């Protein structure tokens, strides 16, 4: 059974975590914890990107990797992507926030088009049966790194 959680914050995260412990597939409501960046985050993120079809030479993959690491460091980024996350990532790479958003969207779109089935096998939820938004994808990768044993 697949469960979709709409919403964010502490309550949605607690519900998602409880449902995962009960063995259900959950899409959304990732209960991210601040400061939980794994030591080998770059390698694990790259492996996940390759599995779902995001070419590592794609500019969006650089932005995505940085975005995921920032979300792992500070979970509040996931709730303020447009105003905080994209500008922070853009600042690191000398790009505008709108360019970061576009490159990330393109990378996710390319991966979804090429390897839609890989999303289901990697993330377990099939990205809710549709192409995930940028924020959903970033949250799914962060969630996978924290709880998926990737």
N, C-alpha and C positions, 0 to 999 in steps of 0.2 A: 504494500500500500504506500502511495506517495502522498505526502502532506505538504501543502504550500502555506507558508506563514507570511502574511502581509503585515508589515509594520517593522518597527525597529526598537531599539532601546533595550533596557534591562529585562523587561517583562517578556518581550518576544524572544530574546536570547535564552531566557530560562525555560520557556516553553519548548523551544527548538532543542535545547540540550536534553530535556526530559524525554522528548519523543525519540531522539537518537538513541538514548540509553535503552528505550523499549524496543529498539530494532526497526524503527520506521525510517523511510527515506524522507528527508526534510529538505525543502528548497526555500531559502530565505531564513531570516531570523538568526543569522550566524552569531553565536555567543563569543565574540572575539575578546581576548584579554590583552590589555596593553602590555608592551614590553616583552612579548613572547616570540621574538624573532629567532628562529632556529639558526644555529651556527653555520649550517650549510645551505642557507636559504637560497642563495643565487643558483646553485647547482640544482636544487630541488625544483625551483620555479622554472628553470630552463627545461628540465625533464618534462614537467607538466605541459609547458607550452608546446614542446615537440610532439608530445602524445596527442594533443588536441589539434595540431596542425598550424600553430603559429610559428612562422619562420623566424629564427633568431636574428636574421639580418634586417627584419622589418623594424622600422623606427618605432612603431607602436609597441613592439615587444620590450624595448628599452624603457619606455614610459610605463608600461604595465608592470614590469619587474620592480621599478622604483615605487610605483603606487602600492603594490602589494606589500612591499617591505615597510612603507610608511604606515599602512593600515595595521600591520602586525605590531609596529612600535606604539601606535596610538590609535585605538579602535574608533575614536570619535571622528576620524577622517572619513569613515565609510558613510557617515550621516551628513556630510557636508562636502560632497565630491566637487561640485562646480565651483564653490566659493573658496575652498581650502586646498583640496587635494590636487586638482589640476594646476592651480597657480604654483603650488610648492614644487611639484614635479617639473613644471615648465621652468621655474627659476633655476633648478639644478642643471637643466640641459640648455638654457638660454632660448627657450621657446615660449610662445604665448599659450595661455591656458586653452584657448579655443583650438590651437594646433595640437595640443596634447590630447584633448577630447576627440578630435577627428581621427588622429592616428590610432588611438586606442580602439575607437569604434571600428575602424577599418580592419585592424588586426583581429578583433573578435569576429567580425563579419566574414573575413577570409577563412578563418578557422572553422566557423560554423558551416560555411558553404562546402568546404573541402572534406570535413570529417565530422559531420553531425553525429554519427554513431559513436565516435570517440568520446564525445561529451558524456554520453550515457555510461560508457564503461569507466571513464576516469572519475566523474563526479557522482555517479550513481543515480542522479535524478533526471538525467536527460535534459538538463537545463530547463526544467519545467515544460518540456515539449515545444519550446520556441527558442529563437536566438536570445541569449541573455543580454540584458543591458550591460553597459560598461560597469556600473556599480555592482550588479549581480555577479558578473564574471570575477571582478576583483575580490568580492566577498567569498565566492566559491573557492577560488585559489587559496585565499588566506585560511579559510575553514579547512580545506584539504591538508594544508601544511600543518595546521595545529592538531587536527583530529583524525586525519585520514591515513597517517602512517606512510605517506609518500616518500 
